[in-house]
């Protein structure tokens, strides 16, 4: 199955959670914001939000400064 993470295609053997994908990509759950299919996902739902074929995931790290 193919999903898009930050507009780049990624192949998965099976559906998996946002939490697992963040771990695989080295992103700390508390240091990023996540949107699944253009909908914000709260940290409390990372483990229960399951990626399916064709889904999109945006992982954004907050910026500091001004």
PDB file of N, CA, C and O in Angstrom:
ATOM      1  N   UNK A   1       0.838  -1.178   0.000  1.00  0.00           N
ATOM      2  CA  UNK A   1       0.000   0.000   0.000  1.00  0.00           C
ATOM      3  C   UNK A   1       0.877   1.233   0.000  1.00  0.00           C
ATOM      4  O   UNK A   1       1.979   1.220   0.549  1.00  0.00           O
ATOM      5  N   UNK A   2       0.394   2.292  -0.611  1.00  0.00           N
ATOM      6  CA  UNK A   2       1.161   3.528  -0.715  1.00  0.00           C
ATOM      7  C   UNK A   2       0.440   4.649   0.018  1.00  0.00           C
ATOM      8  O   UNK A   2      -0.765   4.836  -0.147  1.00  0.00           O
ATOM      9  N   UNK A   3       1.183   5.389   0.827  1.00  0.00           N
ATOM     10  CA  UNK A   3       0.675   6.585   1.482  1.00  0.00           C
ATOM     11  C   UNK A   3       1.623   7.734   1.150  1.00  0.00           C
ATOM     12  O   UNK A   3       2.741   7.511   0.684  1.00  0.00           O
ATOM     13  N   UNK A   4       1.174   8.951   1.390  1.00  0.00           N
ATOM     14  CA  UNK A   4       2.035  10.117   1.227  1.00  0.00           C
ATOM     15  C   UNK A   4       2.353  10.697   2.594  1.00  0.00           C
ATOM     16  O   UNK A   4       1.453  10.958   3.392  1.00  0.00           O
ATOM     17  N   UNK A   5       3.636  10.898   2.860  1.00  0.00           N
ATOM     18  CA  UNK A   5       4.063  11.578   4.075  1.00  0.00           C
ATOM     19  C   UNK A   5       4.783  12.835   3.626  1.00  0.00           C
ATOM     20  O   UNK A   5       5.820  12.767   2.965  1.00  0.00           O
ATOM     21  N   UNK A   6       4.227  13.985   3.990  1.00  0.00           N
ATOM     22  CA  UNK A   6       4.758  15.280   3.558  1.00  0.00           C
ATOM     23  C   UNK A   6       4.977  15.294   2.037  1.00  0.00           C
ATOM     24  O   UNK A   6       6.025  15.709   1.541  1.00  0.00           O
ATOM     25  N   UNK A   7       3.957  14.828   1.325  1.00  0.00           N
ATOM     26  CA  UNK A   7       3.915  14.817  -0.149  1.00  0.00           C
ATOM     27  C   UNK A   7       4.902  13.855  -0.808  1.00  0.00           C
ATOM     28  O   UNK A   7       5.119  13.940  -2.017  1.00  0.00           O
ATOM     29  N   UNK A   8       5.504  12.942  -0.042  1.00  0.00           N
ATOM     30  CA  UNK A   8       6.411  11.949  -0.622  1.00  0.00           C
ATOM     31  C   UNK A   8       5.812  10.559  -0.445  1.00  0.00           C
ATOM     32  O   UNK A   8       5.354  10.224   0.647  1.00  0.00           O
ATOM     33  N   UNK A   9       5.806   9.740  -1.505  1.00  0.00           N
ATOM     34  CA  UNK A   9       5.226   8.401  -1.396  1.00  0.00           C
ATOM     35  C   UNK A   9       6.061   7.477  -0.511  1.00  0.00           C
ATOM     36  O   UNK A   9       7.290   7.477  -0.566  1.00  0.00           O
ATOM     37  N   UNK A  10       5.362   6.694   0.301  1.00  0.00           N
ATOM     38  CA  UNK A  10       5.984   5.686   1.158  1.00  0.00           C
ATOM     39  C   UNK A  10       5.183   4.402   1.034  1.00  0.00           C
ATOM     40  O   UNK A  10       3.953   4.421   1.026  1.00  0.00           O
ATOM     41  N   UNK A  11       5.892   3.292   0.937  1.00  0.00           N
ATOM     42  CA  UNK A  11       5.256   1.982   0.844  1.00  0.00           C
ATOM     43  C   UNK A  11       5.150   1.364   2.240  1.00  0.00           C
ATOM     44  O   UNK A  11       6.103   1.395   3.018  1.00  0.00           O
ATOM     45  N   UNK A  12       3.995   0.813   2.538  1.00  0.00           N
ATOM     46  CA  UNK A  12       3.763   0.085   3.791  1.00  0.00           C
ATOM     47  C   UNK A  12       3.296  -1.321   3.452  1.00  0.00           C
ATOM     48  O   UNK A  12       2.547  -1.524   2.496  1.00  0.00           O
ATOM     49  N   UNK A  13       3.745  -2.293   4.243  1.00  0.00           N
ATOM     50  CA  UNK A  13       3.302  -3.676   4.050  1.00  0.00           C
ATOM     51  C   UNK A  13       1.874  -3.891   4.516  1.00  0.00           C
ATOM     52  O   UNK A  13       1.157  -4.742   3.989  1.00  0.00           O
ATOM     53  N   UNK A  14       1.462  -3.099   5.524  1.00  0.00           N
ATOM     54  CA  UNK A  14       0.125  -3.228   6.094  1.00  0.00           C
ATOM     55  C   UNK A  14      -0.263  -1.918   6.754  1.00  0.00           C
ATOM     56  O   UNK A  14       0.601  -1.083   7.020  1.00  0.00           O
ATOM     57  N   UNK A  15      -1.553  -1.723   7.024  1.00  0.00           N
ATOM     58  CA  UNK A  15      -1.964  -0.506   7.713  1.00  0.00           C
ATOM     59  C   UNK A  15      -1.256  -0.391   9.066  1.00  0.00           C
ATOM     60  O   UNK A  15      -1.034  -1.391   9.749  1.00  0.00           O
ATOM     61  N   UNK A  16      -0.911   0.829   9.438  1.00  0.00           N
ATOM     62  CA  UNK A  16      -0.297   1.053  10.751  1.00  0.00           C
ATOM     63  C   UNK A  16      -0.730   2.409  11.283  1.00  0.00           C
ATOM     64  O   UNK A  16      -1.293   3.231  10.559  1.00  0.00           O
ATOM     65  N   UNK A  17      -0.458   2.624  12.559  1.00  0.00           N
ATOM     66  CA  UNK A  17      -0.906   3.841  13.232  1.00  0.00           C
ATOM     67  C   UNK A  17       0.039   5.008  12.980  1.00  0.00           C
ATOM     68  O   UNK A  17       1.193   4.828  12.590  1.00  0.00           O
ATOM     69  N   UNK A  18      -0.475   6.194  13.211  1.00  0.00           N
ATOM     70  CA  UNK A  18       0.340   7.406  13.137  1.00  0.00           C
ATOM     71  C   UNK A  18       1.494   7.305  14.134  1.00  0.00           C
ATOM     72  O   UNK A  18       2.613   7.712  13.823  1.00  0.00           O
ATOM     73  N   UNK A  19       1.238   6.772  15.319  1.00  0.00           N
ATOM     74  CA  UNK A  19       2.293   6.631  16.334  1.00  0.00           C
ATOM     75  C   UNK A  19       3.457   5.802  15.808  1.00  0.00           C
ATOM     76  O   UNK A  19       4.615   6.166  16.011  1.00  0.00           O
ATOM     77  N   UNK A  20       3.170   4.707  15.143  1.00  0.00           N
ATOM     78  CA  UNK A  20       4.229   3.850  14.593  1.00  0.00           C
ATOM     79  C   UNK A  20       4.989   4.587  13.496  1.00  0.00           C
ATOM     80  O   UNK A  20       6.217   4.509  13.442  1.00  0.00           O
ATOM     81  N   UNK A  21       4.288   5.292  12.629  1.00  0.00           N
ATOM     82  CA  UNK A  21       4.958   6.030  11.565  1.00  0.00           C
ATOM     83  C   UNK A  21       5.865   7.127  12.116  1.00  0.00           C
ATOM     84  O   UNK A  21       6.967   7.332  11.607  1.00  0.00           O
ATOM     85  N   UNK A  22       5.417   7.825  13.141  1.00  0.00           N
ATOM     86  CA  UNK A  22       6.262   8.852  13.744  1.00  0.00           C
ATOM     87  C   UNK A  22       7.531   8.233  14.319  1.00  0.00           C
ATOM     88  O   UNK A  22       8.625   8.777  14.167  1.00  0.00           O
ATOM     89  N   UNK A  23       7.372   7.097  14.978  1.00  0.00           N
ATOM     90  CA  UNK A  23       8.536   6.399  15.541  1.00  0.00           C
ATOM     91  C   UNK A  23       9.504   5.982  14.434  1.00  0.00           C
ATOM     92  O   UNK A  23      10.714   6.163  14.566  1.00  0.00           O
ATOM     93  N   UNK A  24       8.980   5.429  13.354  1.00  0.00           N
ATOM     94  CA  UNK A  24       9.825   5.000  12.230  1.00  0.00           C
ATOM     95  C   UNK A  24      10.575   6.158  11.586  1.00  0.00           C
ATOM     96  O   UNK A  24      11.678   5.977  11.071  1.00  0.00           O
ATOM     97  N   UNK A  25       9.986   7.335  11.613  1.00  0.00           N
ATOM     98  CA  UNK A  25      10.600   8.498  10.982  1.00  0.00           C
ATOM     99  C   UNK A  25      11.381   9.365  11.968  1.00  0.00           C
ATOM    100  O   UNK A  25      11.843  10.450  11.615  1.00  0.00           O
ATOM    101  N   UNK A  26      11.525   8.885  13.198  1.00  0.00           N
ATOM    102  CA  UNK A  26      12.343   9.582  14.178  1.00  0.00           C
ATOM    103  C   UNK A  26      11.742  10.868  14.704  1.00  0.00           C
ATOM    104  O   UNK A  26      12.463  11.710  15.239  1.00  0.00           O
ATOM    105  N   UNK A  27      10.448  11.038  14.566  1.00  0.00           N
ATOM    106  CA  UNK A  27       9.782  12.240  15.068  1.00  0.00           C
ATOM    107  C   UNK A  27       9.249  11.983  16.469  1.00  0.00           C
ATOM    108  O   UNK A  27       8.573  10.984  16.714  1.00  0.00           O
ATOM    109  N   UNK A  28       9.554  12.883  17.374  1.00  0.00           N
ATOM    110  CA  UNK A  28       9.016  12.774  18.737  1.00  0.00           C
ATOM    111  C   UNK A  28       7.585  13.288  18.731  1.00  0.00           C
ATOM    112  O   UNK A  28       7.315  14.397  18.268  1.00  0.00           O
ATOM    113  N   UNK A  29       6.676  12.481  19.246  1.00  0.00           N
ATOM    114  CA  UNK A  29       5.252  12.808  19.200  1.00  0.00           C
ATOM    115  C   UNK A  29       4.942  14.164  19.815  1.00  0.00           C
ATOM    116  O   UNK A  29       4.050  14.859  19.330  1.00  0.00           O
ATOM    117  N   UNK A  30       5.642  14.559  20.855  1.00  0.00           N
ATOM    118  CA  UNK A  30       5.364  15.830  21.522  1.00  0.00           C
ATOM    119  C   UNK A  30       5.962  17.030  20.823  1.00  0.00           C
ATOM    120  O   UNK A  30       5.705  18.166  21.222  1.00  0.00           O
ATOM    121  N   UNK A  31       6.757  16.802  19.784  1.00  0.00           N
ATOM    122  CA  UNK A  31       7.439  17.925  19.144  1.00  0.00           C
ATOM    123  C   UNK A  31       6.944  18.214  17.728  1.00  0.00           C
ATOM    124  O   UNK A  31       7.550  19.017  17.019  1.00  0.00           O
ATOM    125  N   UNK A  32       5.869  17.582  17.312  1.00  0.00           N
ATOM    126  CA  UNK A  32       5.332  17.791  15.966  1.00  0.00           C
ATOM    127  C   UNK A  32       3.820  17.939  16.008  1.00  0.00           C
ATOM    128  O   UNK A  32       3.163  17.548  16.973  1.00  0.00           O
ATOM    129  N   UNK A  33       3.285  18.514  14.936  1.00  0.00           N
ATOM    130  CA  UNK A  33       1.840  18.534  14.713  1.00  0.00           C
ATOM    131  C   UNK A  33       1.572  17.608  13.530  1.00  0.00           C
ATOM    132  O   UNK A  33       2.385  17.513  12.611  1.00  0.00           O
ATOM    133  N   UNK A  34       0.430  16.930  13.559  1.00  0.00           N
ATOM    134  CA  UNK A  34       0.131  15.929  12.539  1.00  0.00           C
ATOM    135  C   UNK A  34      -1.265  16.159  11.963  1.00  0.00           C
ATOM    136  O   UNK A  34      -2.220  16.437  12.687  1.00  0.00           O
ATOM    137  N   UNK A  35      -1.353  16.033  10.629  1.00  0.00           N
ATOM    138  CA  UNK A  35      -2.650  16.039   9.944  1.00  0.00           C
ATOM    139  C   UNK A  35      -2.760  14.763   9.129  1.00  0.00           C
ATOM    140  O   UNK A  35      -1.854  14.420   8.370  1.00  0.00           O
ATOM    141  N   UNK A  36      -3.865  14.069   9.289  1.00  0.00           N
ATOM    142  CA  UNK A  36      -4.167  12.843   8.548  1.00  0.00           C
ATOM    143  C   UNK A  36      -5.312  13.168   7.598  1.00  0.00           C
ATOM    144  O   UNK A  36      -6.406  13.533   8.026  1.00  0.00           O
ATOM    145  N   UNK A  37      -5.044  13.031   6.307  1.00  0.00           N
ATOM    146  CA  UNK A  37      -6.052  13.385   5.294  1.00  0.00           C
ATOM    147  C   UNK A  37      -6.622  14.786   5.534  1.00  0.00           C
ATOM    148  O   UNK A  37      -7.831  15.009   5.468  1.00  0.00           O
ATOM    149  N   UNK A  38      -5.705  15.724   5.817  1.00  0.00           N
ATOM    150  CA  UNK A  38      -5.991  17.145   6.004  1.00  0.00           C
ATOM    151  C   UNK A  38      -6.777  17.464   7.272  1.00  0.00           C
ATOM    152  O   UNK A  38      -7.310  18.565   7.403  1.00  0.00           O
ATOM    153  N   UNK A  39      -6.857  16.521   8.204  1.00  0.00           N
ATOM    154  CA  UNK A  39      -7.537  16.761   9.479  1.00  0.00           C
ATOM    155  C   UNK A  39      -6.526  16.648  10.614  1.00  0.00           C
ATOM    156  O   UNK A  39      -5.789  15.665  10.694  1.00  0.00           O
ATOM    157  N   UNK A  40      -6.485  17.664  11.504  1.00  0.00           N
ATOM    158  CA  UNK A  40      -5.586  17.634  12.644  1.00  0.00           C
ATOM    159  C   UNK A  40      -5.823  16.382  13.479  1.00  0.00           C
ATOM    160  O   UNK A  40      -6.966  15.974  13.687  1.00  0.00           O
ATOM    161  N   UNK A  41      -4.738  15.776  13.955  1.00  0.00           N
ATOM    162  CA  UNK A  41      -4.821  14.603  14.828  1.00  0.00           C
ATOM    163  C   UNK A  41      -4.200  14.981  16.166  1.00  0.00           C
ATOM    164  O   UNK A  41      -3.042  15.396  16.214  1.00  0.00           O
ATOM    165  N   UNK A  42      -4.951  14.843  17.246  1.00  0.00           N
ATOM    166  CA  UNK A  42      -4.399  15.132  18.575  1.00  0.00           C
ATOM    167  C   UNK A  42      -3.465  13.996  18.989  1.00  0.00           C
ATOM    168  O   UNK A  42      -3.629  12.856  18.554  1.00  0.00           O
ATOM    169  N   UNK A  43      -2.493  14.316  19.827  1.00  0.00           N
ATOM    170  CA  UNK A  43      -1.537  13.298  20.286  1.00  0.00           C
ATOM    171  C   UNK A  43      -2.243  12.108  20.922  1.00  0.00           C
ATOM    172  O   UNK A  43      -1.782  10.973  20.803  1.00  0.00           O
ATOM    173  N   UNK A  44      -3.349  12.361  21.589  1.00  0.00           N
ATOM    174  CA  UNK A  44      -4.090  11.277  22.241  1.00  0.00           C
ATOM    175  C   UNK A  44      -4.615  10.256  21.226  1.00  0.00           C
ATOM    176  O   UNK A  44      -4.917   9.119  21.588  1.00  0.00           O
ATOM    177  N   UNK A  45      -4.722  10.659  19.963  1.00  0.00           N
ATOM    178  CA  UNK A  45      -5.267   9.766  18.930  1.00  0.00           C
ATOM    179  C   UNK A  45      -4.222   9.190  17.989  1.00  0.00           C
ATOM    180  O   UNK A  45      -4.585   8.497  17.039  1.00  0.00           O
ATOM    181  N   UNK A  46      -2.937   9.451  18.215  1.00  0.00           N
ATOM    182  CA  UNK A  46      -1.893   8.931  17.329  1.00  0.00           C
ATOM    183  C   UNK A  46      -1.931   7.401  17.242  1.00  0.00           C
ATOM    184  O   UNK A  46      -1.775   6.840  16.157  1.00  0.00           O
ATOM    185  N   UNK A  47      -2.136   6.732  18.366  1.00  0.00           N
ATOM    186  CA  UNK A  47      -2.110   5.259  18.379  1.00  0.00           C
ATOM    187  C   UNK A  47      -3.349   4.645  17.732  1.00  0.00           C
ATOM    188  O   UNK A  47      -3.309   3.497  17.287  1.00  0.00           O
ATOM    189  N   UNK A  48      -4.442   5.395  17.676  1.00  0.00           N
ATOM    190  CA  UNK A  48      -5.684   4.825  17.140  1.00  0.00           C
ATOM    191  C   UNK A  48      -6.016   5.328  15.737  1.00  0.00           C
ATOM    192  O   UNK A  48      -6.989   4.875  15.133  1.00  0.00           O
ATOM    193  N   UNK A  49      -5.221   6.257  15.215  1.00  0.00           N
ATOM    194  CA  UNK A  49      -5.419   6.733  13.849  1.00  0.00           C
ATOM    195  C   UNK A  49      -4.604   5.840  12.926  1.00  0.00           C
ATOM    196  O   UNK A  49      -3.373   5.863  12.949  1.00  0.00           O
ATOM    197  N   UNK A  50      -5.299   5.057  12.119  1.00  0.00           N
ATOM    198  CA  UNK A  50      -4.667   4.038  11.279  1.00  0.00           C
ATOM    199  C   UNK A  50      -4.599   4.519   9.829  1.00  0.00           C
ATOM    200  O   UNK A  50      -5.592   4.957   9.248  1.00  0.00           O
ATOM    201  N   UNK A  51      -3.408   4.421   9.276  1.00  0.00           N
ATOM    202  CA  UNK A  51      -3.182   4.805   7.878  1.00  0.00           C
ATOM    203  C   UNK A  51      -3.632   3.678   6.955  1.00  0.00           C
ATOM    204  O   UNK A  51      -3.372   2.503   7.214  1.00  0.00           O
ATOM    205  N   UNK A  52      -4.311   4.057   5.874  1.00  0.00           N
ATOM    206  CA  UNK A  52      -4.788   3.116   4.865  1.00  0.00           C
ATOM    207  C   UNK A  52      -4.214   3.509   3.504  1.00  0.00           C
ATOM    208  O   UNK A  52      -3.691   4.612   3.348  1.00  0.00           O
ATOM    209  N   UNK A  53      -4.307   2.630   2.537  1.00  0.00           N
ATOM    210  CA  UNK A  53      -3.802   2.894   1.192  1.00  0.00           C
ATOM    211  C   UNK A  53      -4.369   4.209   0.657  1.00  0.00           C
ATOM    212  O   UNK A  53      -5.578   4.435   0.705  1.00  0.00           O
ATOM    213  N   UNK A  54      -3.487   5.078   0.145  1.00  0.00           N
ATOM    214  CA  UNK A  54      -3.901   6.346  -0.442  1.00  0.00           C
ATOM    215  C   UNK A  54      -4.014   7.496   0.537  1.00  0.00           C
ATOM    216  O   UNK A  54      -4.250   8.630   0.120  1.00  0.00           O
ATOM    217  N   UNK A  55      -3.853   7.239   1.826  1.00  0.00           N
ATOM    218  CA  UNK A  55      -3.952   8.300   2.830  1.00  0.00           C
ATOM    219  C   UNK A  55      -2.773   9.259   2.738  1.00  0.00           C
ATOM    220  O   UNK A  55      -1.723   8.932   2.183  1.00  0.00           O
ATOM    221  N   UNK A  56      -2.972  10.460   3.299  1.00  0.00           N
ATOM    222  CA  UNK A  56      -1.901  11.438   3.389  1.00  0.00           C
ATOM    223  C   UNK A  56      -1.627  11.765   4.847  1.00  0.00           C
ATOM    224  O   UNK A  56      -2.535  11.785   5.678  1.00  0.00           O
ATOM    225  N   UNK A  57      -0.364  12.022   5.142  1.00  0.00           N
ATOM    226  CA  UNK A  57       0.044  12.410   6.480  1.00  0.00           C
ATOM    227  C   UNK A  57       0.994  13.591   6.360  1.00  0.00           C
ATOM    228  O   UNK A  57       1.989  13.532   5.637  1.00  0.00           O
ATOM    229  N   UNK A  58       0.678  14.657   7.074  1.00  0.00           N
ATOM    230  CA  UNK A  58       1.571  15.808   7.131  1.00  0.00           C
ATOM    231  C   UNK A  58       2.133  15.882   8.534  1.00  0.00           C
ATOM    232  O   UNK A  58       1.388  15.885   9.514  1.00  0.00           O
ATOM    233  N   UNK A  59       3.446  15.940   8.625  1.00  0.00           N
ATOM    234  CA  UNK A  59       4.141  16.047   9.910  1.00  0.00           C
ATOM    235  C   UNK A  59       4.871  17.383   9.892  1.00  0.00           C
ATOM    236  O   UNK A  59       5.739  17.620   9.052  1.00  0.00           O
ATOM    237  N   UNK A  60       4.508  18.252  10.829  1.00  0.00           N
ATOM    238  CA  UNK A  60       5.050  19.606  10.848  1.00  0.00           C
ATOM    239  C   UNK A  60       5.690  19.876  12.196  1.00  0.00           C
ATOM    240  O   UNK A  60       5.071  19.674  13.241  1.00  0.00           O
ATOM    241  N   UNK A  61       6.942  20.337  12.167  1.00  0.00           N
ATOM    242  CA  UNK A  61       7.632  20.747  13.390  1.00  0.00           C
ATOM    243  C   UNK A  61       7.403  22.250  13.575  1.00  0.00           C
ATOM    244  O   UNK A  61       7.586  23.020  12.633  1.00  0.00           O
ATOM    245  N   UNK A  62       7.007  22.671  14.770  1.00  0.00           N
ATOM    246  CA  UNK A  62       6.779  24.102  15.013  1.00  0.00           C
ATOM    247  C   UNK A  62       8.065  24.902  14.832  1.00  0.00           C
ATOM    248  O   UNK A  62       9.158  24.417  15.125  1.00  0.00           O
ATOM    249  N   UNK A  63       7.922  26.119  14.350  1.00  0.00           N
ATOM    250  CA  UNK A  63       9.064  27.020  14.147  1.00  0.00           C
ATOM    251  C   UNK A  63       9.066  28.053  15.261  1.00  0.00           C
ATOM    252  O   UNK A  63       8.010  28.471  15.738  1.00  0.00           O
ATOM    253  N   UNK A  64      10.257  28.460  15.672  1.00  0.00           N
ATOM    254  CA  UNK A  64      10.388  29.521  16.666  1.00  0.00           C
ATOM    255  C   UNK A  64      10.984  30.750  16.008  1.00  0.00           C
ATOM    256  O   UNK A  64      11.609  30.671  14.951  1.00  0.00           O
ATOM    257  N   UNK A  65      10.785  31.854  16.635  1.00  0.00           N
ATOM    258  CA  UNK A  65      11.375  33.079  16.119  1.00  0.00           C
ATOM    259  C   UNK A  65      10.310  34.047  15.668  1.00  0.00           C
ATOM    260  O   UNK A  65       9.119  33.840  15.902  1.00  0.00           O
ATOM    261  N   UNK A  66      10.747  35.098  15.024  1.00  0.00           N
ATOM    262  CA  UNK A  66       9.752  36.065  14.644  1.00  0.00           C
ATOM    263  C   UNK A  66      10.147  36.974  13.569  1.00  0.00           C
ATOM    264  O   UNK A  66       9.365  37.838  13.172  1.00  0.00           O
TER     265      UNK A  66
END
